[in-house]
Amino acid sequence: MAIEMSTSYRAAVRTGLPHATIVVDHFQVVQLANKMLSTVRRRATPPHAADEDGPPTPGGGPDTDCCATART
């Protein structure tokens, strides 16, 4: 029987169907893994201070022009 990841669901199935094989719905597993990954990512990534001019540029700074050609 496929169930959600909840101890109350598992207990109810075990009571009503003691010989049933219990599996967890894969959506629930993926959802939990994504939540945990996001939690770790937020802890591991330092907060970003916004520049006065807006979002950061691809080159790294406000004076960097990522598409500029070499000046001669």
C-alpha positions, -999 to 999 in steps of 0.1 A, spaced: 0 0 0 14 34 -10 10 60 17 22 95 26 52 100 49 32 102 82 34 81 113 -4 83 117 -10 69 82 15 41 89 -1 33 122 -36 32 107 -25 9 79 -6 -14 103 -37 -16 124 -62 -22 96 -39 -42 72 -12 -58 94 2 -80 65 3 -52 39 36 -41 24 39 -3 30 57 19 5 60 57 5 46 77 -24 77 89 -44 63 124 -46 65 127 -9 101 116 -9 111 140 -36 93 169 -19 110 162 14 144 159 -3 139 193 -21 129 210 12 160 196 30 182 206 1 168 241 1 174 244 39 210 233 36 215 256 6 201 286 25 224 279 55 255 274 33 250 305 11 260 338 27 235 366 25 240 389 -5 241 427 1 224 444 -28 244 471 -46 231 506 -46 227 504 -84 206 472 -84 213 435 -89 249 423 -93 264 423 -128 277 391 -144 313 404 -143 312 409 -106 311 447 -101 294 479 -113 324 490 -133 327 457 -151 314 455 -187 310 418 -195 305 425 -232 332 451 -238 358 445 -264 395 451 -258 403 488 -260 433 498 -280 
